[in-house]
């Protein structure tokens, strides 16, 4: 994993790196530092293959910050003015690109399969496309508003905002596809990261602007990205998944969910409705966040979450809820299916050029070669892995 991350930039600035892991009950997250990271992960999280992969993704994410954010960074992200908030419209690059690379690093290192990697991309796409807020808040706005929205979520966040982590990762994926298609596999997002790192960290030792980021991408793609930035960074136009995957000989398909699976359009915790998604049955028929469910069709199921998941599409339910101290009756018709889910599938009949571009996109497994890193780091790594 260390070698895969290092190969992206072609060099490693460190002779030593420390990872501090605190095992907790429920927390998951990390904080990057110049030469280290502090992680939190659940005590039981490593008991399953899925949990272990998620932990490796967290490590890869924070390790990638060695280059992206701690050295290569948007101009407002250092040096900091610790007396006030530091605003930027580029958190979608800082955290979004890093979120994109966290799984790609695992794929390059041979730690996950191509199928698992494509599944991780699908999940990110499904996450943003099922969130109503992605049609209201642009990536630039999401970045700028982080202080008052991303770090202060409320019951309506899903309806009004979008994550610059997740959508930023999806946009990074589209830029990677675009670069590979434009150069027929000669360049990808890796080369852009190398260009930015060399120019703005190693040579100028300063942060970059959005125009400078766009110029670096255009330099490799050899086309204007003015419309791309206008439509997908500063506006909320639909992302062009099908067209971008098609150029690499990859099918991008939307599959309708089973009609037998209920879609309430709400999130319930215990007896409390925590979120209601705009346009769903719960929202349309009058349920609200913070409603306390007293009964459904005259009874309260002993295991509410399991009961809700087992109901059939097409039925009508009588909810009795407690709202602001008053009992309310709300009738909800379960007449919608869940949002469609995407599938990403390479075509067996893809051309030779397309298969070469696919190999670049999927990330070939890293060869264990000595890159431009400080000797002490690699000697230490060799001793620890021997």
C-alpha positions in Angstrom: 0.0 0.0 0.0 2.9 2.4 0.8 4.5 1.5 -2.5 1.3 2.0 -4.4 0.7 5.4 -3.0 4.4 6.4 -3.6 4.2 5.2 -7.2 1.4 7.6 -7.9 3.7 10.6 -7.2 7.0 8.8 -8.1 8.7 9.8 -4.9 8.1 9.8 -1.1 9.2 12.8 1.0 9.5 10.9 4.2 12.1 8.9 6.0 9.7 7.9 8.8 5.9 7.8 9.2 3.8 6.9 12.3 0.2 5.7 12.5 -1.5 6.0 15.8 -4.7 3.9 16.0 -7.2 4.2 18.8 -9.8 1.4 18.9 -13.2 2.7 19.9 -16.8 1.6 20.3 -18.3 3.3 17.2 -16.0 6.1 15.9 -14.3 5.9 12.6 -12.1 8.6 11.2 -8.6 10.0 10.8 -6.6 13.2 11.0 -3.6 13.8 8.8 -0.4 15.3 10.0 2.8 16.2 8.2 4.6 13.0 9.1 1.9 10.9 10.8 -1.8 10.2 11.2 -4.1 9.6 14.1 -6.9 7.1 13.4 -10.0 5.9 15.2 -11.7 2.6 14.3 -14.2 0.3 15.9 -13.0 -2.5 18.0 -15.1 -5.1 16.2 -14.5 -3.6 12.8 -11.6 -5.8 11.8 -13.5 -9.1 12.4 -14.9 -9.2 8.8 -13.2 -8.9 5.4 -15.4 -5.9 4.7 -14.3 -4.2 7.9 -10.7 -4.9 7.2 -10.9 -3.5 3.7 -12.6 -0.4 5.1 -9.8 0.0 7.7 -7.2 -0.3 4.9 -9.1 2.4 2.9 -8.9 4.7 5.9 -5.1 4.1 6.2 -4.7 4.7 2.5 -6.7 7.9 2.6 -4.7 9.4 5.4 -1.4 8.2 4.0 -2.2 9.8 0.6 -2.5 13.1 2.5 1.3 13.0 2.9 1.3 14.5 -0.6 -2.2 15.8 -1.2 -3.2 18.4 1.5 -0.1 18.3 3.7 2.3 19.4 0.9 0.3 19.8 -2.3 -2.7 21.9 -1.3 -5.2 24.6 -2.3 -3.8 28.0 -1.4 -6.2 28.7 1.6 -5.1 25.4 3.3 -1.8 26.7 4.6 -0.1 28.6 6.1 -3.2 28.8 8.3 -4.6 31.8 10.1 -5.7 30.0 13.3 -7.6 33.1 14.5 -10.4 32.5 12.0 -12.0 30.0 9.6 -10.1 29.3 6.4 -12.5 29.2 3.5 -11.9 27.5 0.1 -14.0 26.2 -2.8 -11.5 23.4 -3.4 -12.1 20.9 -0.6 -13.6 18.7 -3.3 -10.0 18.4 -4.7 -8.3 18.1 -1.3 -10.6 15.5 0.2 -12.5 14.3 -2.9 -9.3 13.3 -4.8 -8.0 11.7 -1.7 -11.3 9.7 -1.3 -11.0 8.6 -4.9 -7.4 7.4 -4.5 -8.1 5.5 -1.2 -9.6 2.5 -3.0 -7.4 2.9 -6.1 -4.4 2.5 -3.9 -5.7 -0.8 -2.6 -6.4 -1.9 -6.2 -2.9 -0.9 -7.3 -1.4 -2.7 -4.4 -3.3 -5.9 -5.2 -5.2 -5.8 -1.9 -8.7 -5.8 -3.6 -10.0 -7.3 -6.8 -11.1 -5.4 -9.9 -14.7 -6.4 -9.0 -14.4 -5.0 -5.5 -12.9 -1.8 -6.9 -15.7 -1.2 -9.4 -18.2 -2.0 -6.6 -16.7 0.8 -4.5 -17.1 3.2 -7.3 -20.7 2.2 -7.8 -21.4 2.7 -4.1 -20.1 6.3 -4.2 -22.1 7.1 -7.3 -25.3 5.5 -5.8 -24.7 7.5 -2.6 -24.7 10.9 -4.3 -27.4 10.1 -6.9 -29.8 9.0 -4.2 -29.3 12.3 -2.2 -31.7 15.1 -3.1 -29.2 17.7 -2.0 -26.8 16.9 -4.9 -29.3 18.8 -7.2 -29.2 21.9 -5.0 -25.6 22.4 -3.7 -22.6 22.5 -6.1 -19.2 21.1 -5.2 -17.7 24.5 -4.9 -20.6 25.5 -2.5 -20.2 22.3 -0.5 -16.5 23.1 0.0 -17.1 26.8 0.9 -20.0 26.0 3.3 -18.1 23.2 5.2 -17.8 25.3 8.4 -21.6 25.8 8.7 -23.0 22.7 6.9 -20.7 19.7 6.5 -19.4 20.0 10.1 -22.9 20.9 11.5 -25.3 18.4 9.9 -28.9 18.5 10.7 -32.0 16.5 9.8 -32.4 18.1 6.4 -28.7 17.8 5.3 -29.4 15.0 2.8 -32.1 17.2 1.1 -30.0 20.4 0.9 -26.3 19.5 0.7 -23.8 17.1 -0.9 -20.6 15.7 0.5 -17.4 17.1 -1.1 -15.7 13.9 -0.1 -18.0 11.6 -2.0 -19.0 13.7 -5.0 -15.4 15.0 -5.1 -14.3 11.4 -5.5 -16.8 10.8 -8.3 -15.7 13.9 -10.1 -12.0 12.8 -9.7 -13.1 9.5 -11.3 -14.6 11.3 -14.2 -11.5 13.4 -14.7 -9.4 10.2 -14.6 -11.6 8.7 -17.3 -11.4 11.9 -19.4 -7.6 12.1 -19.2 -7.2 8.4 -20.1 -9.6 8.7 -23.0 -8.0 11.9 -24.4 -4.5 10.4 -24.3 -5.4 6.8 -25.1 -3.9 5.7 -21.8 -0.7 7.7 -22.0 -1.8 9.9 -19.1 -4.2 9.7 -16.2 -4.9 11.6 -13.0 -1.6 10.3 -11.6 0.4 12.5 -14.0 -1.6 15.5 -13.1 -0.9 14.9 -9.4 2.8 14.6 -10.2 2.7 17.9 -12.2 0.9 19.8 -9.4 3.2 18.4 -6.7 6.4 19.3 -8.6 5.3 22.8 -9.6 3.4 24.0 -6.5 5.1 22.1 -3.6 8.6 21.3 -4.7 9.3 24.4 -6.9 7.1 27.2 -5.7 6.3 25.9 -2.2 2.8 27.5 -2.2 -0.8 26.5 -2.6 -2.6 26.4 -5.9 -5.7 28.2 -7.2 -8.7 26.7 -9.0 -7.5 28.2 -12.3 -4.0 26.6 -11.7 -5.7 23.2 -11.0 -7.7 23.5 -14.1 -4.7 24.5 -16.2 -2.8 21.4 -15.0 -5.7 19.1 -16.0 -6.0 20.9 -19.3 -2.2 20.6 -19.9 -2.5 16.8 -19.8 -5.9 16.4 -21.5 -5.1 19.0 -24.2 -8.7 20.2 -24.2 -10.5 23.0 -22.5 -12.2 22.1 -19.2 -14.0 25.4 -18.8 -17.4 23.7 -19.4 -16.5 20.8 -17.1 -15.7 23.1 -14.2 -18.7 25.3 -14.9 -21.2 22.4 -15.1 -19.9 19.9 -12.5 -18.0 22.0 -10.0 -19.9 25.3 -9.9 -23.3 24.1 -11.0 -25.3 20.9 -10.4 -25.7 19.5 -13.8 -26.1 15.7 -14.2 -22.7 14.0 -14.3 -21.9 12.3 -17.7 -21.2 8.7 -16.4 -22.3 6.8 -19.5 -20.4 8.9 -22.0 -17.1 8.9 -20.1 -17.2 5.1 -19.3 -18.2 4.3 -22.9 -15.0 5.7 -24.3 -13.0 3.1 -22.4 -15.2 0.3 -23.5 -17.0 0.1 -20.1 -20.8 -0.2 -19.7 -22.5 2.0 -17.2 -26.0 0.8 -16.4 -28.8 1.8 -14.1 -30.7 -1.1 -12.7 -34.2 -0.7 -11.2 -34.4 -2.1 -7.7 -36.8 -4.9 -6.9 -40.4 -3.8 -6.6 -40.7 -6.1 -3.6 -38.2 -4.1 -1.6 -40.0 -1.3 0.4 -38.9 2.3 0.0 -40.1 4.6 2.8 -37.8 7.5 2.1 -36.8 7.9 5.7 -34.2 6.9 8.3 -35.5 5.6 11.6 -33.5 5.2 14.8 -35.3 3.5 17.6 -38.8 5.1 17.6 -37.6 8.4 16.2 -37.7 9.4 12.5 -34.2 11.0 12.0 -34.4 12.0 8.4 -37.1 12.2 5.7 -35.9 12.4 2.1 -37.6 14.8 -0.2 -39.8 13.2 -2.8 -40.2 9.9 -1.0 -43.4 8.4 0.4 -42.8 9.6 4.0 -42.1 13.2 2.9 -44.9 13.3 0.4 -47.5 12.0 2.8 -46.6 14.1 5.8 -44.1 12.4 8.1 -41.4 14.7 9.5 -38.0 14.4 11.1 -38.2 14.0 14.9 -41.6 12.4 14.7 -41.8 9.7 17.4 -43.6 6.6 16.1 -46.3 5.5 18.5 -48.0 2.9 16.4 -48.4 1.6 12.8 -51.8 0.2 11.9 -52.6 0.3 15.6 -49.6 -1.7 16.9 -46.0 -1.0 17.6 -43.8 -3.7 16.1 -41.2 -5.2 18.6 -38.4 -4.7 16.1 -39.4 -1.6 14.1 -36.5 -1.5 11.7 -36.9 -5.2 10.7 -40.6 -4.8 10.4 -40.3 -1.7 8.1 -37.9 -3.6 5.8 -40.3 -6.5 5.4 -43.4 -4.6 4.2 -44.7 -4.9 0.7 -44.8 -2.2 -1.9 -48.4 -1.1 -2.7 -49.8 -1.1 0.8 -51.1 1.8 2.8 -50.1 2.3 6.4 -51.6 4.3 9.2 -48.9 6.0 11.3 -49.6 7.4 14.8 -46.8 9.8 15.7 -46.0 12.1 18.5 -45.0 15.5 17.1 -44.2 18.5 19.4 -46.3 17.0 22.2 -49.3 16.3 19.9 -50.6 13.0 18.5 -50.9 13.0 14.7 -52.3 10.4 12.3 -50.5 10.2 8.9 -51.4 7.7 6.1 -48.4 6.6 4.1 -48.7 4.8 0.7 -45.8 2.6 0.0 -46.0 3.1 -3.7 -42.4 3.8 -4.8 -39.4 1.6 -5.5 -35.9 2.5 -4.1 -33.7 4.6 -6.4 -32.0 2.7 -9.2 -28.5 1.4 -8.6 -25.7 1.6 -11.1 -23.5 -1.2 -12.4 -20.1 -0.7 -14.0 -19.1 -3.6 -16.3 -16.1 -3.8 -18.7 -17.2 -5.0 -22.1 -15.6 -8.3 -23.2 -15.6 -7.1 -26.8 -13.7 -3.9 -26.0 -11.0 -2.9 -28.6 -7.3 -3.3 -27.9 -6.9 0.4 -27.3 -9.9 0.4 -24.9 -8.5 -2.6 -23.0 -5.2 -0.7 -22.6 -7.1 2.3 -21.3 -9.1 0.1 -19.0 -5.8 -1.3 -17.5 -4.7 2.3 -16.8 -8.0 3.1 -15.2 -8.2 0.0 -13.0 -4.6 0.5 -11.8 -2.1 -2.1 -12.6 -0.6 -4.0 -9.6 2.4 -2.2 -8.3 5.8 -3.8 -8.9 8.1 -3.9 -5.9 10.7 -1.5 -7.2 12.8 1.1 -5.5 11.3 4.5 -6.2 12.7 8.0 -5.5 12.3 7.7 -1.7 14.6 8.4 1.2 16.8 5.4 1.9 16.0 5.2 5.5 12.3 4.8 4.8 12.8 1.8 2.5 15.4 0.1 4.8 12.9 0.4 7.7 10.1 -1.0 5.5 12.3 -3.9 4.4 13.1 -4.8 8.0 9.4 -4.7 8.9 8.2 -6.8 6.0 11.1 -9.3 5.9 
